[in-house]
Amino acid sequence: MSDSASNEQKPSQRVLKAVMGQEEALGPFSNLPGVWKNTGQFSGHGWNMIALPFPTGKLDYRLLNNQYNETLTFQLVDKNVPNRGMNGDQEVETIDYVQQIEQIAAADFPDSGLAGGSGLAIHHEPGLWLYMKNHTTDDLNIARLSSIPHGDSLMALGQSAQSKTGFEIPKISGLPIGVNDNLEENPYLIPYLHFHKHLFENVFDPTQPNDLLNKAILPFFQQGKVANVTQLKVDSRLASGGVNNIPFVVRQANAGQVEATLWIYELTEKHPNGEPKMLLQYSQIVMLDFFERRDGQGLIKWPHVSINTLEKQPTS
């Protein structure tokens, strides 16, 4: 081999690897690598609500609620994936994630007998988060790619942001869009009214799910324990994003759009090994489209909402 050949720069190799502590080169993802779980005071802080077609019920649907614990693992893939272009290359920093969810409790209305008990593995999702350092479109600098074994795949794009004082966690409604949303007047919403008056596990109200996120994080701000917050917000309706589903899902309860926001909190407290304590919260809404609206304006949209508050596990 000649000297000139030996001095040529070799392309970097992509490899999944654990990251010790913060990885500054990952930009808004710098605090994500590692393992996040529902531990300590946040055990059982995962909540999910979903309306499902139910042909044997009077309303043709049932409202299912789940309480769960989760393990969310992030690994570094590459600090610089090059997307080649005529006007310069785009640099993409990439992390891999796997989401695993285990049910603690479940209840539906009307009662179908299908909700299942504790210990069920109810969700598995692999995916990628991308941070696009340059050549962005419409200031969209992050993307999430994911797939689930129901037969759905997602591309959602969005923006990252940082704040010392935090971000507003929006109030959202779990009520379907395209029907009269007055709980007291519309008998079609009886399942939602049931869990609004009789909270699932005496905690979760599917008509206002994000309230529990605010309740969980507010004491940390009140006690001055939050040093920094990173927000990752993505939406499948932006730019080239979208959701693709297998034919059965499209026909029966099509997942048409996904909105998700992650809030990563770096706390002032530290673990014994010197790593800062960290919390992660998320709110995700998947819009399911099924049943014709009475006004003939398409299908009813049913929010499928998942929220959680997790702790990052120390590396040692």
C-alpha positions in Angstrom: 0.0 0.0 0.0 1.4 3.4 -1.0 1.8 6.2 1.6 -1.0 8.3 -0.1 -3.4 5.4 0.0 -2.7 4.7 3.7 -3.3 8.4 4.5 -6.8 8.4 2.9 -9.6 9.0 5.3 -11.6 5.9 5.8 -15.4 6.1 6.2 -16.7 5.8 9.7 -18.3 2.6 10.7 -21.8 2.6 12.3 -22.1 0.6 15.5 -24.7 0.4 18.3 -23.0 1.1 21.6 -23.9 2.1 25.1 -22.9 5.7 26.0 -21.6 6.6 29.4 -23.2 9.7 30.7 -24.0 12.6 28.4 -23.0 12.5 24.7 -22.7 16.1 23.7 -22.2 15.3 20.0 -25.8 14.1 19.8 -27.2 17.6 20.2 -30.8 17.5 21.5 -30.4 13.7 22.1 -27.3 14.1 24.3 -29.1 12.9 27.4 -31.2 10.1 25.8 -28.7 7.2 25.5 -29.2 4.7 28.4 -32.1 2.9 30.0 -35.3 4.6 31.3 -37.8 2.8 33.5 -40.8 3.3 35.8 -38.9 2.9 39.1 -39.3 4.4 42.5 -42.0 7.0 42.9 -42.8 6.7 39.2 -43.7 3.0 39.2 -47.0 2.6 37.4 -47.0 6.1 35.8 -47.6 4.7 32.3 -51.2 5.2 31.2 -52.9 4.4 27.9 -56.4 4.8 26.5 -57.8 3.6 23.2 -61.2 3.1 21.6 -61.6 -0.1 19.7 -64.4 -1.5 17.4 -66.6 -3.9 19.5 -69.3 -5.4 17.3 -71.1 -7.2 20.2 -71.6 -4.0 22.2 -74.6 -1.6 21.9 -72.3 1.3 20.9 -70.1 -0.8 18.5 -67.0 0.3 20.3 -65.4 -0.1 23.7 -63.0 2.2 25.6 -59.9 0.4 27.0 -57.6 1.8 29.6 -54.2 0.4 30.6 -51.8 1.1 33.4 -48.3 0.0 32.7 -44.6 0.0 33.5 -42.1 0.6 30.7 -38.5 0.0 29.8 -37.2 2.5 27.1 -33.7 1.9 25.9 -31.7 4.2 23.7 -28.3 3.4 22.0 -26.0 5.4 19.8 -26.0 4.4 16.1 -23.9 7.0 14.5 -22.8 10.6 15.2 -22.6 11.5 11.5 -24.7 9.5 9.0 -23.9 11.3 5.7 -26.8 12.0 3.3 -25.2 12.8 0.0 -26.4 15.8 -2.0 -25.4 18.0 -4.9 -25.2 21.1 -2.8 -23.4 19.5 0.1 -24.0 16.6 2.4 -26.5 16.5 5.3 -25.1 15.2 8.6 -27.5 13.1 10.6 -26.9 12.0 14.2 -28.8 8.8 14.9 -29.9 6.8 18.0 -31.7 3.5 18.2 -34.5 2.9 20.6 -36.6 0.0 21.9 -39.8 0.5 23.9 -41.2 -2.5 25.9 -44.4 -2.1 27.9 -45.8 -4.5 30.6 -49.4 -4.1 31.8 -50.2 -3.6 35.4 -53.9 -3.2 35.2 -56.6 -2.8 32.5 -60.3 -2.1 32.3 -62.7 -1.4 29.4 -66.3 -0.2 29.1 -68.4 -1.9 28.1 -66.7 -4.8 29.7 -65.5 -7.2 27.0 -63.6 -9.7 29.1 -60.6 -9.0 26.8 -58.7 -6.4 28.8 -56.4 -9.0 30.4 -54.5 -9.0 33.7 -51.2 -7.8 35.1 -47.9 -8.9 33.6 -48.9 -8.9 30.0 -46.4 -7.7 27.5 -48.7 -5.3 25.6 -46.3 -3.3 23.4 -43.0 -3.7 21.6 -41.6 -0.9 19.4 -38.2 -0.5 17.8 -37.2 2.7 16.0 -34.8 5.5 15.4 -34.5 9.1 16.3 -32.6 11.3 13.8 -31.0 14.8 14.5 -30.5 16.6 11.2 -27.6 19.0 11.8 -27.8 20.9 8.6 -29.7 21.3 5.3 -33.0 21.1 7.2 -36.4 21.7 5.6 -38.8 24.2 7.3 -36.6 24.2 10.4 -37.5 20.6 11.0 -34.4 19.2 12.7 -35.5 15.9 14.2 -37.4 12.8 13.0 -38.7 9.6 14.6 -39.0 6.4 12.7 -40.8 3.5 14.3 -42.8 0.3 13.7 -45.0 -1.9 15.7 -46.1 -5.5 15.1 -49.8 -4.6 14.5 -48.6 -3.6 11.0 -47.9 0.1 11.3 -44.9 2.2 10.5 -44.2 5.8 11.2 -42.2 8.7 10.0 -42.8 11.9 12.1 -40.7 15.1 11.8 -40.4 18.0 14.1 -38.3 20.4 16.1 -36.2 20.3 19.3 -36.0 23.0 21.9 -34.2 23.7 25.1 -35.3 25.7 28.2 -34.2 26.3 31.7 -37.8 27.0 32.9 -39.6 24.1 31.1 -42.3 23.9 28.6 -46.1 23.9 28.9 -47.6 20.4 28.9 -50.7 21.0 26.9 -54.2 20.0 28.0 -55.6 17.5 25.6 -58.9 15.8 25.2 -59.3 12.0 24.7 -62.8 12.5 23.3 -63.5 11.5 19.7 -63.6 14.1 17.0 -66.7 14.3 14.8 -69.4 13.7 17.4 -71.1 15.9 20.0 -68.5 16.0 22.7 -70.9 16.9 25.6 -70.3 14.0 28.0 -73.6 14.6 29.9 -75.8 15.0 26.9 -74.4 12.5 24.3 -75.2 8.8 25.2 -72.7 7.7 22.6 -69.9 8.8 24.9 -71.1 6.7 27.9 -67.7 4.8 28.1 -65.9 8.1 28.5 -68.4 9.4 31.0 -68.0 6.2 33.0 -64.3 6.6 33.4 -64.6 10.4 33.9 -66.8 9.7 36.9 -65.1 6.5 38.0 -61.4 7.2 37.4 -59.5 4.2 36.1 -57.5 2.8 39.1 -58.8 5.9 40.9 -56.2 8.0 39.0 -56.6 8.2 35.2 -59.3 10.3 33.5 -59.3 9.5 29.7 -61.0 12.8 28.9 -58.0 14.8 30.2 -55.0 12.4 30.1 -52.1 14.9 30.2 -53.2 16.2 33.6 -51.2 13.4 35.3 -48.0 14.6 33.5 -48.3 18.0 35.0 -49.1 16.6 38.4 -46.0 14.4 38.3 -43.5 17.1 37.3 -44.8 20.2 39.0 -43.2 19.5 42.4 -39.8 19.3 40.9 -40.2 22.9 39.5 -41.7 24.1 42.7 -38.7 22.8 44.6 -36.2 24.2 42.1 -34.9 20.8 41.2 -35.0 21.2 37.4 -31.7 22.4 35.8 -32.6 22.1 32.1 -35.3 20.7 29.9 -35.2 19.4 26.3 -38.3 19.1 24.2 -38.6 16.8 21.2 -41.9 17.4 19.3 -42.8 15.5 16.2 -45.9 15.1 14.0 -46.5 12.7 11.1 -48.4 15.4 9.2 -45.3 17.6 8.7 -43.3 17.6 5.5 -42.7 14.1 4.1 -44.0 12.3 7.3 -46.8 9.8 7.4 -48.2 6.6 8.7 -48.4 3.3 6.7 -50.5 0.4 7.8 -51.3 -3.1 6.6 -54.7 -3.5 4.7 -56.6 -5.0 7.6 -55.7 -2.0 9.9 -56.6 0.4 7.1 -60.1 -1.1 6.7 -60.9 -1.6 10.4 -59.3 1.2 12.5 -56.8 3.1 10.4 -54.0 4.9 12.2 -54.0 8.1 10.3 -51.7 10.5 12.2 -49.3 10.6 15.1 -48.3 13.5 17.4 -45.7 12.9 20.1 -43.8 15.1 22.5 -40.9 14.1 24.8 -39.7 16.2 27.6 -36.2 15.3 29.1 -35.5 16.9 32.5 -32.0 17.2 33.8 -32.3 17.6 37.6 -30.0 19.4 40.0 -29.6 16.2 42.1 -27.0 13.6 41.2 -26.6 9.9 41.6 -23.8 8.6 43.9 -21.7 8.0 40.8 -21.9 11.7 39.9 -24.4 11.4 37.0 -27.3 13.9 37.1 -30.7 12.4 37.9 -33.0 12.7 34.9 -36.7 12.2 34.1 -38.4 11.7 30.8 -42.1 12.4 30.1 -44.0 11.8 26.9 -47.5 12.4 25.5 -48.4 10.6 22.3 -51.7 10.8 20.3 -52.4 8.4 17.5 -55.6 9.3 15.7 -57.6 6.2 14.7 -60.2 6.6 12.0 -63.3 4.4 12.0 -67.1 4.7 11.9 -68.8 7.2 9.6 -69.7 10.6 11.1 -73.5 11.4 11.1 -72.9 14.6 9.2 -71.3 12.7 6.3 -68.0 14.5 6.7 -65.8 11.4 6.7 -64.8 9.1 9.6 -64.8 9.8 13.4 -61.3 10.3 14.7 -60.6 8.5 18.0 -57.5 9.7 20.0 -55.4 6.8 21.2 -53.3 8.5 24.0 -50.3 7.2 25.9 -48.4 9.1 28.6 -45.6 8.3 31.0 -43.0 9.6 33.4 -39.8 7.6 33.6 -36.5 7.8 35.4 -33.1 7.3 33.8 -31.1 4.5 35.4 -27.6 5.2 36.5 -24.9 3.4 34.5 -23.2 2.0 37.7 
